[in-house]
Amino acid sequence: MDPGHFHAALVQKTDLNDVGSNVYVYAPQGPDLQAHLSKIDGYNHRPADPSHWNEVVYAGNDFFDKMIKEKKAM
């Protein structure tokens, strides 16, 4: 949720055993979200030991409500 700080991307620097590749991101549209997605894209496309994350993004001002509604629907 709202991965504005660079530490959020560090968790995805490498693939994690027993963790699926889909990552659900809920955030407001803006430079913080774009910076986060750029970091993940860099990890996925680096020449040595690329990761394989698939970012599933919902960007909107109602990101928190959207996340809660989708969690309840699971």
mmJSON file of the N, C-alpha and C atoms, coordinates in Angstrom:
{"data_MODEL":{"atom_site":{
"group_PDB":["ATOM","ATOM","ATOM","ATOM","ATOM","ATOM","ATOM","ATOM","ATOM","ATOM","ATOM","ATOM","ATOM","ATOM","ATOM","ATOM","ATOM","ATOM","ATOM","ATOM","ATOM","ATOM","ATOM","ATOM","ATOM","ATOM","ATOM","ATOM","ATOM","ATOM","ATOM","ATOM","ATOM","ATOM","ATOM","ATOM","ATOM","ATOM","ATOM","ATOM","ATOM","ATOM","ATOM","ATOM","ATOM","ATOM","ATOM","ATOM","ATOM","ATOM","ATOM","ATOM","ATOM","ATOM","ATOM","ATOM","ATOM","ATOM","ATOM","ATOM","ATOM","ATOM","ATOM","ATOM","ATOM","ATOM","ATOM","ATOM","ATOM","ATOM","ATOM","ATOM","ATOM","ATOM","ATOM","ATOM","ATOM","ATOM","ATOM","ATOM","ATOM","ATOM","ATOM","ATOM","ATOM","ATOM","ATOM","ATOM","ATOM","ATOM","ATOM","ATOM","ATOM","ATOM","ATOM","ATOM","ATOM","ATOM","ATOM","ATOM","ATOM","ATOM","ATOM","ATOM","ATOM","ATOM","ATOM","ATOM","ATOM","ATOM","ATOM","ATOM","ATOM","ATOM","ATOM","ATOM","ATOM","ATOM","ATOM","ATOM","ATOM","ATOM","ATOM","ATOM","ATOM","ATOM","ATOM","ATOM","ATOM","ATOM","ATOM","ATOM","ATOM","ATOM","ATOM","ATOM","ATOM","ATOM","ATOM","ATOM","ATOM","ATOM","ATOM","ATOM","ATOM","ATOM","ATOM","ATOM","ATOM","ATOM","ATOM","ATOM","ATOM","ATOM","ATOM","ATOM","ATOM","ATOM","ATOM","ATOM","ATOM","ATOM","ATOM","ATOM","ATOM","ATOM","ATOM","ATOM","ATOM","ATOM","ATOM","ATOM","ATOM","ATOM","ATOM","ATOM","ATOM","ATOM","ATOM","ATOM","ATOM","ATOM","ATOM","ATOM","ATOM","ATOM","ATOM","ATOM","ATOM","ATOM","ATOM","ATOM","ATOM","ATOM","ATOM","ATOM","ATOM","ATOM","ATOM","ATOM","ATOM","ATOM","ATOM","ATOM","ATOM","ATOM","ATOM","ATOM","ATOM","ATOM","ATOM","ATOM","ATOM","ATOM","ATOM","ATOM","ATOM","ATOM","ATOM","ATOM","ATOM","ATOM"],
"id":[1,2,3,4,5,6,7,8,9,10,11,12,13,14,15,16,17,18,19,20,21,22,23,24,25,26,27,28,29,30,31,32,33,34,35,36,37,38,39,40,41,42,43,44,45,46,47,48,49,50,51,52,53,54,55,56,57,58,59,60,61,62,63,64,65,66,67,68,69,70,71,72,73,74,75,76,77,78,79,80,81,82,83,84,85,86,87,88,89,90,91,92,93,94,95,96,97,98,99,100,101,102,103,104,105,106,107,108,109,110,111,112,113,114,115,116,117,118,119,120,121,122,123,124,125,126,127,128,129,130,131,132,133,134,135,136,137,138,139,140,141,142,143,144,145,146,147,148,149,150,151,152,153,154,155,156,157,158,159,160,161,162,163,164,165,166,167,168,169,170,171,172,173,174,175,176,177,178,179,180,181,182,183,184,185,186,187,188,189,190,191,192,193,194,195,196,197,198,199,200,201,202,203,204,205,206,207,208,209,210,211,212,213,214,215,216,217,218,219,220,221,222],
"type_symbol":["N","C","C","N","C","C","N","C","C","N","C","C","N","C","C","N","C","C","N","C","C","N","C","C","N","C","C","N","C","C","N","C","C","N","C","C","N","C","C","N","C","C","N","C","C","N","C","C","N","C","C","N","C","C","N","C","C","N","C","C","N","C","C","N","C","C","N","C","C","N","C","C","N","C","C","N","C","C","N","C","C","N","C","C","N","C","C","N","C","C","N","C","C","N","C","C","N","C","C","N","C","C","N","C","C","N","C","C","N","C","C","N","C","C","N","C","C","N","C","C","N","C","C","N","C","C","N","C","C","N","C","C","N","C","C","N","C","C","N","C","C","N","C","C","N","C","C","N","C","C","N","C","C","N","C","C","N","C","C","N","C","C","N","C","C","N","C","C","N","C","C","N","C","C","N","C","C","N","C","C","N","C","C","N","C","C","N","C","C","N","C","C","N","C","C","N","C","C","N","C","C","N","C","C","N","C","C","N","C","C","N","C","C","N","C","C","N","C","C","N","C","C"],
"label_atom_id":["N","CA","C","N","CA","C","N","CA","C","N","CA","C","N","CA","C","N","CA","C","N","CA","C","N","CA","C","N","CA","C","N","CA","C","N","CA","C","N","CA","C","N","CA","C","N","CA","C","N","CA","C","N","CA","C","N","CA","C","N","CA","C","N","CA","C","N","CA","C","N","CA","C","N","CA","C","N","CA","C","N","CA","C","N","CA","C","N","CA","C","N","CA","C","N","CA","C","N","CA","C","N","CA","C","N","CA","C","N","CA","C","N","CA","C","N","CA","C","N","CA","C","N","CA","C","N","CA","C","N","CA","C","N","CA","C","N","CA","C","N","CA","C","N","CA","C","N","CA","C","N","CA","C","N","CA","C","N","CA","C","N","CA","C","N","CA","C","N","CA","C","N","CA","C","N","CA","C","N","CA","C","N","CA","C","N","CA","C","N","CA","C","N","CA","C","N","CA","C","N","CA","C","N","CA","C","N","CA","C","N","CA","C","N","CA","C","N","CA","C","N","CA","C","N","CA","C","N","CA","C","N","CA","C","N","CA","C","N","CA","C","N","CA","C","N","CA","C","N","CA","C","N","CA","C","N","CA","C"],
"label_alt_id":[null,null,null,null,null,null,null,null,null,null,null,null,null,null,null,null,null,null,null,null,null,null,null,null,null,null,null,null,null,null,null,null,null,null,null,null,null,null,null,null,null,null,null,null,null,null,null,null,null,null,null,null,null,null,null,null,null,null,null,null,null,null,null,null,null,null,null,null,null,null,null,null,null,null,null,null,null,null,null,null,null,null,null,null,null,null,null,null,null,null,null,null,null,null,null,null,null,null,null,null,null,null,null,null,null,null,null,null,null,null,null,null,null,null,null,null,null,null,null,null,null,null,null,null,null,null,null,null,null,null,null,null,null,null,null,null,null,null,null,null,null,null,null,null,null,null,null,null,null,null,null,null,null,null,null,null,null,null,null,null,null,null,null,null,null,null,null,null,null,null,null,null,null,null,null,null,null,null,null,null,null,null,null,null,null,null,null,null,null,null,null,null,null,null,null,null,null,null,null,null,null,null,null,null,null,null,null,null,null,null,null,null,null,null,null,null,null,null,null,null,null,null],
"label_comp_id":["MET","MET","MET","ASP","ASP","ASP","PRO","PRO","PRO","GLY","GLY","GLY","HIS","HIS","HIS","PHE","PHE","PHE","HIS","HIS","HIS","ALA","ALA","ALA","ALA","ALA","ALA","LEU","LEU","LEU","VAL","VAL","VAL","GLN","GLN","GLN","LYS","LYS","LYS","THR","THR","THR","ASP","ASP","ASP","LEU","LEU","LEU","ASN","ASN","ASN","ASP","ASP","ASP","VAL","VAL","VAL","GLY","GLY","GLY","SER","SER","SER","ASN","ASN","ASN","VAL","VAL","VAL","TYR","TYR","TYR","VAL","VAL","VAL","TYR","TYR","TYR","ALA","ALA","ALA","PRO","PRO","PRO","GLN","GLN","GLN","GLY","GLY","GLY","PRO","PRO","PRO","ASP","ASP","ASP","LEU","LEU","LEU","GLN","GLN","GLN","ALA","ALA","ALA","HIS","HIS","HIS","LEU","LEU","LEU","SER","SER","SER","LYS","LYS","LYS","ILE","ILE","ILE","ASP","ASP","ASP","GLY","GLY","GLY","TYR","TYR","TYR","ASN","ASN","ASN","HIS","HIS","HIS","ARG","ARG","ARG","PRO","PRO","PRO","ALA","ALA","ALA","ASP","ASP","ASP","PRO","PRO","PRO","SER","SER","SER","HIS","HIS","HIS","TRP","TRP","TRP","ASN","ASN","ASN","GLU","GLU","GLU","VAL","VAL","VAL","VAL","VAL","VAL","TYR","TYR","TYR","ALA","ALA","ALA","GLY","GLY","GLY","ASN","ASN","ASN","ASP","ASP","ASP","PHE","PHE","PHE","PHE","PHE","PHE","ASP","ASP","ASP","LYS","LYS","LYS","MET","MET","MET","ILE","ILE","ILE","LYS","LYS","LYS","GLU","GLU","GLU","LYS","LYS","LYS","LYS","LYS","LYS","ALA","ALA","ALA","MET","MET","MET"],
"label_asym_id":["A","A","A","A","A","A","A","A","A","A","A","A","A","A","A","A","A","A","A","A","A","A","A","A","A","A","A","A","A","A","A","A","A","A","A","A","A","A","A","A","A","A","A","A","A","A","A","A","A","A","A","A","A","A","A","A","A","A","A","A","A","A","A","A","A","A","A","A","A","A","A","A","A","A","A","A","A","A","A","A","A","A","A","A","A","A","A","A","A","A","A","A","A","A","A","A","A","A","A","A","A","A","A","A","A","A","A","A","A","A","A","A","A","A","A","A","A","A","A","A","A","A","A","A","A","A","A","A","A","A","A","A","A","A","A","A","A","A","A","A","A","A","A","A","A","A","A","A","A","A","A","A","A","A","A","A","A","A","A","A","A","A","A","A","A","A","A","A","A","A","A","A","A","A","A","A","A","A","A","A","A","A","A","A","A","A","A","A","A","A","A","A","A","A","A","A","A","A","A","A","A","A","A","A","A","A","A","A","A","A","A","A","A","A","A","A","A","A","A","A","A","A"],
"label_entity_id":["1","1","1","1","1","1","1","1","1","1","1","1","1","1","1","1","1","1","1","1","1","1","1","1","1","1","1","1","1","1","1","1","1","1","1","1","1","1","1","1","1","1","1","1","1","1","1","1","1","1","1","1","1","1","1","1","1","1","1","1","1","1","1","1","1","1","1","1","1","1","1","1","1","1","1","1","1","1","1","1","1","1","1","1","1","1","1","1","1","1","1","1","1","1","1","1","1","1","1","1","1","1","1","1","1","1","1","1","1","1","1","1","1","1","1","1","1","1","1","1","1","1","1","1","1","1","1","1","1","1","1","1","1","1","1","1","1","1","1","1","1","1","1","1","1","1","1","1","1","1","1","1","1","1","1","1","1","1","1","1","1","1","1","1","1","1","1","1","1","1","1","1","1","1","1","1","1","1","1","1","1","1","1","1","1","1","1","1","1","1","1","1","1","1","1","1","1","1","1","1","1","1","1","1","1","1","1","1","1","1","1","1","1","1","1","1","1","1","1","1","1","1"],
"label_seq_id":[1,1,1,2,2,2,3,3,3,4,4,4,5,5,5,6,6,6,7,7,7,8,8,8,9,9,9,10,10,10,11,11,11,12,12,12,13,13,13,14,14,14,15,15,15,16,16,16,17,17,17,18,18,18,19,19,19,20,20,20,21,21,21,22,22,22,23,23,23,24,24,24,25,25,25,26,26,26,27,27,27,28,28,28,29,29,29,30,30,30,31,31,31,32,32,32,33,33,33,34,34,34,35,35,35,36,36,36,37,37,37,38,38,38,39,39,39,40,40,40,41,41,41,42,42,42,43,43,43,44,44,44,45,45,45,46,46,46,47,47,47,48,48,48,49,49,49,50,50,50,51,51,51,52,52,52,53,53,53,54,54,54,55,55,55,56,56,56,57,57,57,58,58,58,59,59,59,60,60,60,61,61,61,62,62,62,63,63,63,64,64,64,65,65,65,66,66,66,67,67,67,68,68,68,69,69,69,70,70,70,71,71,71,72,72,72,73,73,73,74,74,74],
"pdbx_PDB_ins_code":[null,null,null,null,null,null,null,null,null,null,null,null,null,null,null,null,null,null,null,null,null,null,null,null,null,null,null,null,null,null,null,null,null,null,null,null,null,null,null,null,null,null,null,null,null,null,null,null,null,null,null,null,null,null,null,null,null,null,null,null,null,null,null,null,null,null,null,null,null,null,null,null,null,null,null,null,null,null,null,null,null,null,null,null,null,null,null,null,null,null,null,null,null,null,null,null,null,null,null,null,null,null,null,null,null,null,null,null,null,null,null,null,null,null,null,null,null,null,null,null,null,null,null,null,null,null,null,null,null,null,null,null,null,null,null,null,null,null,null,null,null,null,null,null,null,null,null,null,null,null,null,null,null,null,null,null,null,null,null,null,null,null,null,null,null,null,null,null,null,null,null,null,null,null,null,null,null,null,null,null,null,null,null,null,null,null,null,null,null,null,null,null,null,null,null,null,null,null,null,null,null,null,null,null,null,null,null,null,null,null,null,null,null,null,null,null,null,null,null,null,null,null],
"Cartn_x":[0.842,0.0,0.892,0.65,1.334,2.841,3.556,4.986,5.874,5.696,6.427,7.881,8.216,9.583,10.374,11.643,12.434,12.602,12.44,12.548,11.473,10.347,9.287,9.782,10.572,11.092,12.203,12.921,14.025,13.568,12.351,11.811,11.75,11.623,11.499,12.798,13.906,15.181,15.541,15.155,15.372,14.072,13.988,12.837,12.912,11.761,11.694,11.084,11.773,11.248,9.89,8.998,7.652,6.786,7.16,6.344,5.984,4.693,4.242,4.803,4.825,5.418,4.468,3.17,2.223,2.298,2.454,2.49,1.401,0.493,-0.636,-0.267,-0.293,0.108,-1.111,-1.421,-2.516,-1.904,-2.072,-1.416,-2.074,-1.862,-2.313,-1.382,-1.926,-1.11,-0.136,1.081,2.028,3.461,4.393,5.808,6.319,5.748,6.19,5.87,4.669,4.282,5.167,5.384,6.211,7.647,8.176,9.534,9.604,8.587,8.548,8.52,7.624,7.508,8.778,9.449,10.716,11.795,11.831,12.801,12.545,11.288,10.954,11.289,10.976,11.304,12.818,13.577,15.033,15.507,14.896,15.247,14.895,13.74,13.28,14.119,14.747,15.47,16.983,17.501,18.956,19.611,20.814,21.473,21.814,22.239,22.632,21.524,21.079,20.094,18.832,18.144,16.912,15.829,14.978,13.81,12.67,11.554,10.44,9.107,9.049,7.837,6.837,5.577,4.474,3.673,3.827,3.133,1.702,0.733,-0.681,-1.068,-1.274,-1.373,-2.79,-3.241,-4.433,-3.971,-4.149,-3.74,-4.96,-5.22,-6.34,-6.39,-7.118,-7.219,-7.93,-8.731,-9.461,-8.725,-7.382,-6.601,-6.82,-6.951,-7.126,-8.471,-9.534,-10.86,-10.885,-10.233,-10.178,-9.452,-8.36,-7.621,-8.47,-9.167,-10.01,-11.136,-11.789,-12.876,-12.389,-11.224,-10.702,-10.272,-9.73,-9.336,-10.571,-11.65,-12.875,-13.478,-13.288,-13.862,-13.083,-11.908,-11.091,-11.612],
"Cartn_y":[-1.17,0.0,1.24,2.107,3.396,3.285,2.611,2.331,3.534,4.627,5.846,5.833,5.056,5.034,3.939,4.196,3.248,1.89,1.822,0.529,-0.452,0.062,-0.825,-1.644,-1.059,-1.767,-2.745,-2.498,-3.386,-4.81,-4.97,-6.299,-7.111,-6.423,-7.085,-7.068,-6.811,-6.755,-8.109,-9.185,-10.538,-11.318,-12.387,-13.285,-13.956,-14.245,-14.874,-16.261,-17.252,-18.622,-18.685,-19.448,-19.668,-18.417,-17.384,-16.171,-16.007,-15.877,-15.706,-14.437,-14.405,-13.266,-12.08,-12.274,-11.155,-10.318,-9.017,-8.078,-7.039,-6.915,-6.0,-4.675,-3.626,-2.3,-1.385,-0.76,0.206,1.525,2.541,3.815,4.947,6.181,7.319,7.464,7.953,8.23,9.352,9.248,10.318,9.851,10.748,10.441,9.326,9.181,8.108,6.738,6.587,5.328,5.043,6.041,5.845,5.482,6.096,5.766,4.314,3.885,2.501,1.533,1.777,0.877,0.873,1.995,2.069,1.225,1.255,0.42,-1.063,-1.474,-2.884,-3.259,-2.388,-2.65,-2.818,-2.01,-2.138,-3.484,-3.948,-5.268,-6.369,-6.232,-7.251,-7.295,-6.196,-6.129,-5.982,-6.137,-6.041,-7.273,-7.123,-8.226,-9.406,-9.144,-10.221,-10.493,-11.73,-12.185,-11.314,-11.176,-10.377,-11.042,-10.219,-10.739,-10.888,-11.405,-11.704,-11.27,-10.054,-9.561,-9.055,-9.307,-8.791,-7.845,-6.569,-5.565,-5.399,-5.67,-5.468,-4.196,-3.126,-1.787,-1.236,-0.714,0.125,1.495,2.49,3.854,4.765,5.356,6.282,6.843,7.903,8.53,7.651,6.708,5.81,4.475,4.477,3.243,2.415,3.052,2.299,1.577,2.281,1.652,0.508,0.695,-0.347,-1.59,-1.387,-2.501,-3.286,-2.559,-3.21,-4.001,-3.42,-4.108,-5.366,-5.316,-6.503,-7.566,-7.167,-8.123,-8.849,-8.117,-8.728,-9.693,-9.428,-10.273,-11.587,-11.685,-12.906,-14.048],
"Cartn_z":[0.0,0.0,0.0,-0.937,-1.07,-0.83,-1.755,-1.558,-1.874,-1.178,-1.475,-1.022,-0.04,0.472,-0.239,-0.53,-1.31,-0.627,0.684,1.362,0.892,0.452,-0.043,-1.229,-2.092,-3.266,-2.901,-1.827,-1.464,-1.173,-0.69,-0.43,-1.729,-2.855,-4.147,-4.948,-4.302,-5.025,-5.626,-4.966,-5.481,-5.367,-6.146,-6.012,-4.642,-4.08,-2.765,-2.902,-2.37,-2.422,-1.733,-2.328,-1.776,-1.744,-2.497,-2.61,-4.081,-4.358,-5.738,-6.359,-7.681,-8.387,-8.525,-8.312,-8.389,-7.117,-7.316,-6.19,-6.428,-5.488,-5.616,-4.949,-5.759,-5.299,-5.345,-4.232,-4.122,-3.68,-4.505,-4.201,-4.963,-4.492,-5.293,-6.503,-7.596,-8.778,-8.442,-8.911,-8.652,-8.74,-8.427,-8.588,-7.668,-6.476,-5.582,-6.169,-6.698,-7.324,-8.534,-9.364,-10.556,-10.175,-9.136,-8.686,-8.213,-7.481,-7.006,-8.188,-9.128,-10.279,-11.121,-11.204,-11.935,-11.259,-9.943,-9.222,-9.488,-9.431,-9.67,-11.106,-12.038,-13.441,-13.607,-12.905,-12.948,-12.415,-11.326,-10.778,-11.779,-12.418,-13.364,-14.643,-15.003,-16.277,-16.14,-14.949,-14.81,-15.454,-15.964,-16.67,-15.755,-14.544,-13.634,-12.626,-12.571,-11.581,-11.537,-12.665,-12.651,-11.806,-11.232,-10.515,-11.523,-11.063,-11.965,-11.368,-10.894,-10.252,-11.283,-11.005,-11.817,-10.93,-11.178,-10.375,-10.887,-10.044,-10.351,-9.611,-10.374,-9.774,-9.847,-8.718,-8.683,-8.221,-9.074,-8.742,-8.734,-7.596,-7.471,-6.068,-5.91,-4.591,-3.575,-4.047,-3.156,-2.974,-3.1,-3.083,-1.823,-0.671,0.573,0.584,0.224,0.172,-0.829,-1.976,-3.01,-2.463,-1.762,-1.204,-0.196,0.68,1.685,1.013,0.015,-0.673,-1.361,-1.992,-2.677,-1.684,-0.558,0.477,1.024,1.243,1.752,0.749,-0.542,-1.598,-1.757,-1.19,-1.34,-0.52],
"occupancy":[1.0,1.0,1.0,1.0,1.0,1.0,1.0,1.0,1.0,1.0,1.0,1.0,1.0,1.0,1.0,1.0,1.0,1.0,1.0,1.0,1.0,1.0,1.0,1.0,1.0,1.0,1.0,1.0,1.0,1.0,1.0,1.0,1.0,1.0,1.0,1.0,1.0,1.0,1.0,1.0,1.0,1.0,1.0,1.0,1.0,1.0,1.0,1.0,1.0,1.0,1.0,1.0,1.0,1.0,1.0,1.0,1.0,1.0,1.0,1.0,1.0,1.0,1.0,1.0,1.0,1.0,1.0,1.0,1.0,1.0,1.0,1.0,1.0,1.0,1.0,1.0,1.0,1.0,1.0,1.0,1.0,1.0,1.0,1.0,1.0,1.0,1.0,1.0,1.0,1.0,1.0,1.0,1.0,1.0,1.0,1.0,1.0,1.0,1.0,1.0,1.0,1.0,1.0,1.0,1.0,1.0,1.0,1.0,1.0,1.0,1.0,1.0,1.0,1.0,1.0,1.0,1.0,1.0,1.0,1.0,1.0,1.0,1.0,1.0,1.0,1.0,1.0,1.0,1.0,1.0,1.0,1.0,1.0,1.0,1.0,1.0,1.0,1.0,1.0,1.0,1.0,1.0,1.0,1.0,1.0,1.0,1.0,1.0,1.0,1.0,1.0,1.0,1.0,1.0,1.0,1.0,1.0,1.0,1.0,1.0,1.0,1.0,1.0,1.0,1.0,1.0,1.0,1.0,1.0,1.0,1.0,1.0,1.0,1.0,1.0,1.0,1.0,1.0,1.0,1.0,1.0,1.0,1.0,1.0,1.0,1.0,1.0,1.0,1.0,1.0,1.0,1.0,1.0,1.0,1.0,1.0,1.0,1.0,1.0,1.0,1.0,1.0,1.0,1.0,1.0,1.0,1.0,1.0,1.0,1.0,1.0,1.0,1.0,1.0,1.0,1.0,1.0,1.0,1.0,1.0,1.0,1.0],
"B_iso_or_equiv":[0.0,0.0,0.0,0.0,0.0,0.0,0.0,0.0,0.0,0.0,0.0,0.0,0.0,0.0,0.0,0.0,0.0,0.0,0.0,0.0,0.0,0.0,0.0,0.0,0.0,0.0,0.0,0.0,0.0,0.0,0.0,0.0,0.0,0.0,0.0,0.0,0.0,0.0,0.0,0.0,0.0,0.0,0.0,0.0,0.0,0.0,0.0,0.0,0.0,0.0,0.0,0.0,0.0,0.0,0.0,0.0,0.0,0.0,0.0,0.0,0.0,0.0,0.0,0.0,0.0,0.0,0.0,0.0,0.0,0.0,0.0,0.0,0.0,0.0,0.0,0.0,0.0,0.0,0.0,0.0,0.0,0.0,0.0,0.0,0.0,0.0,0.0,0.0,0.0,0.0,0.0,0.0,0.0,0.0,0.0,0.0,0.0,0.0,0.0,0.0,0.0,0.0,0.0,0.0,0.0,0.0,0.0,0.0,0.0,0.0,0.0,0.0,0.0,0.0,0.0,0.0,0.0,0.0,0.0,0.0,0.0,0.0,0.0,0.0,0.0,0.0,0.0,0.0,0.0,0.0,0.0,0.0,0.0,0.0,0.0,0.0,0.0,0.0,0.0,0.0,0.0,0.0,0.0,0.0,0.0,0.0,0.0,0.0,0.0,0.0,0.0,0.0,0.0,0.0,0.0,0.0,0.0,0.0,0.0,0.0,0.0,0.0,0.0,0.0,0.0,0.0,0.0,0.0,0.0,0.0,0.0,0.0,0.0,0.0,0.0,0.0,0.0,0.0,0.0,0.0,0.0,0.0,0.0,0.0,0.0,0.0,0.0,0.0,0.0,0.0,0.0,0.0,0.0,0.0,0.0,0.0,0.0,0.0,0.0,0.0,0.0,0.0,0.0,0.0,0.0,0.0,0.0,0.0,0.0,0.0,0.0,0.0,0.0,0.0,0.0,0.0,0.0,0.0,0.0,0.0,0.0,0.0],
"pdbx_formal_charge":[null,null,null,null,null,null,null,null,null,null,null,null,null,null,null,null,null,null,null,null,null,null,null,null,null,null,null,null,null,null,null,null,null,null,null,null,null,null,null,null,null,null,null,null,null,null,null,null,null,null,null,null,null,null,null,null,null,null,null,null,null,null,null,null,null,null,null,null,null,null,null,null,null,null,null,null,null,null,null,null,null,null,null,null,null,null,null,null,null,null,null,null,null,null,null,null,null,null,null,null,null,null,null,null,null,null,null,null,null,null,null,null,null,null,null,null,null,null,null,null,null,null,null,null,null,null,null,null,null,null,null,null,null,null,null,null,null,null,null,null,null,null,null,null,null,null,null,null,null,null,null,null,null,null,null,null,null,null,null,null,null,null,null,null,null,null,null,null,null,null,null,null,null,null,null,null,null,null,null,null,null,null,null,null,null,null,null,null,null,null,null,null,null,null,null,null,null,null,null,null,null,null,null,null,null,null,null,null,null,null,null,null,null,null,null,null,null,null,null,null,null,null],
"auth_seq_id":[1,1,1,2,2,2,3,3,3,4,4,4,5,5,5,6,6,6,7,7,7,8,8,8,9,9,9,10,10,10,11,11,11,12,12,12,13,13,13,14,14,14,15,15,15,16,16,16,17,17,17,18,18,18,19,19,19,20,20,20,21,21,21,22,22,22,23,23,23,24,24,24,25,25,25,26,26,26,27,27,27,28,28,28,29,29,29,30,30,30,31,31,31,32,32,32,33,33,33,34,34,34,35,35,35,36,36,36,37,37,37,38,38,38,39,39,39,40,40,40,41,41,41,42,42,42,43,43,43,44,44,44,45,45,45,46,46,46,47,47,47,48,48,48,49,49,49,50,50,50,51,51,51,52,52,52,53,53,53,54,54,54,55,55,55,56,56,56,57,57,57,58,58,58,59,59,59,60,60,60,61,61,61,62,62,62,63,63,63,64,64,64,65,65,65,66,66,66,67,67,67,68,68,68,69,69,69,70,70,70,71,71,71,72,72,72,73,73,73,74,74,74],
"auth_comp_id":["MET","MET","MET","ASP","ASP","ASP","PRO","PRO","PRO","GLY","GLY","GLY","HIS","HIS","HIS","PHE","PHE","PHE","HIS","HIS","HIS","ALA","ALA","ALA","ALA","ALA","ALA","LEU","LEU","LEU","VAL","VAL","VAL","GLN","GLN","GLN","LYS","LYS","LYS","THR","THR","THR","ASP","ASP","ASP","LEU","LEU","LEU","ASN","ASN","ASN","ASP","ASP","ASP","VAL","VAL","VAL","GLY","GLY","GLY","SER","SER","SER","ASN","ASN","ASN","VAL","VAL","VAL","TYR","TYR","TYR","VAL","VAL","VAL","TYR","TYR","TYR","ALA","ALA","ALA","PRO","PRO","PRO","GLN","GLN","GLN","GLY","GLY","GLY","PRO","PRO","PRO","ASP","ASP","ASP","LEU","LEU","LEU","GLN","GLN","GLN","ALA","ALA","ALA","HIS","HIS","HIS","LEU","LEU","LEU","SER","SER","SER","LYS","LYS","LYS","ILE","ILE","ILE","ASP","ASP","ASP","GLY","GLY","GLY","TYR","TYR","TYR","ASN","ASN","ASN","HIS","HIS","HIS","ARG","ARG","ARG","PRO","PRO","PRO","ALA","ALA","ALA","ASP","ASP","ASP","PRO","PRO","PRO","SER","SER","SER","HIS","HIS","HIS","TRP","TRP","TRP","ASN","ASN","ASN","GLU","GLU","GLU","VAL","VAL","VAL","VAL","VAL","VAL","TYR","TYR","TYR","ALA","ALA","ALA","GLY","GLY","GLY","ASN","ASN","ASN","ASP","ASP","ASP","PHE","PHE","PHE","PHE","PHE","PHE","ASP","ASP","ASP","LYS","LYS","LYS","MET","MET","MET","ILE","ILE","ILE","LYS","LYS","LYS","GLU","GLU","GLU","LYS","LYS","LYS","LYS","LYS","LYS","ALA","ALA","ALA","MET","MET","MET"],
"auth_asym_id":["A","A","A","A","A","A","A","A","A","A","A","A","A","A","A","A","A","A","A","A","A","A","A","A","A","A","A","A","A","A","A","A","A","A","A","A","A","A","A","A","A","A","A","A","A","A","A","A","A","A","A","A","A","A","A","A","A","A","A","A","A","A","A","A","A","A","A","A","A","A","A","A","A","A","A","A","A","A","A","A","A","A","A","A","A","A","A","A","A","A","A","A","A","A","A","A","A","A","A","A","A","A","A","A","A","A","A","A","A","A","A","A","A","A","A","A","A","A","A","A","A","A","A","A","A","A","A","A","A","A","A","A","A","A","A","A","A","A","A","A","A","A","A","A","A","A","A","A","A","A","A","A","A","A","A","A","A","A","A","A","A","A","A","A","A","A","A","A","A","A","A","A","A","A","A","A","A","A","A","A","A","A","A","A","A","A","A","A","A","A","A","A","A","A","A","A","A","A","A","A","A","A","A","A","A","A","A","A","A","A","A","A","A","A","A","A","A","A","A","A","A","A"],
"auth_atom_id":["N","CA","C","N","CA","C","N","CA","C","N","CA","C","N","CA","C","N","CA","C","N","CA","C","N","CA","C","N","CA","C","N","CA","C","N","CA","C","N","CA","C","N","CA","C","N","CA","C","N","CA","C","N","CA","C","N","CA","C","N","CA","C","N","CA","C","N","CA","C","N","CA","C","N","CA","C","N","CA","C","N","CA","C","N","CA","C","N","CA","C","N","CA","C","N","CA","C","N","CA","C","N","CA","C","N","CA","C","N","CA","C","N","CA","C","N","CA","C","N","CA","C","N","CA","C","N","CA","C","N","CA","C","N","CA","C","N","CA","C","N","CA","C","N","CA","C","N","CA","C","N","CA","C","N","CA","C","N","CA","C","N","CA","C","N","CA","C","N","CA","C","N","CA","C","N","CA","C","N","CA","C","N","CA","C","N","CA","C","N","CA","C","N","CA","C","N","CA","C","N","CA","C","N","CA","C","N","CA","C","N","CA","C","N","CA","C","N","CA","C","N","CA","C","N","CA","C","N","CA","C","N","CA","C","N","CA","C","N","CA","C","N","CA","C","N","CA","C","N","CA","C","N","CA","C","N","CA","C"],
"pdbx_PDB_model_num":[1,1,1,1,1,1,1,1,1,1,1,1,1,1,1,1,1,1,1,1,1,1,1,1,1,1,1,1,1,1,1,1,1,1,1,1,1,1,1,1,1,1,1,1,1,1,1,1,1,1,1,1,1,1,1,1,1,1,1,1,1,1,1,1,1,1,1,1,1,1,1,1,1,1,1,1,1,1,1,1,1,1,1,1,1,1,1,1,1,1,1,1,1,1,1,1,1,1,1,1,1,1,1,1,1,1,1,1,1,1,1,1,1,1,1,1,1,1,1,1,1,1,1,1,1,1,1,1,1,1,1,1,1,1,1,1,1,1,1,1,1,1,1,1,1,1,1,1,1,1,1,1,1,1,1,1,1,1,1,1,1,1,1,1,1,1,1,1,1,1,1,1,1,1,1,1,1,1,1,1,1,1,1,1,1,1,1,1,1,1,1,1,1,1,1,1,1,1,1,1,1,1,1,1,1,1,1,1,1,1,1,1,1,1,1,1,1,1,1,1,1,1]
}}}
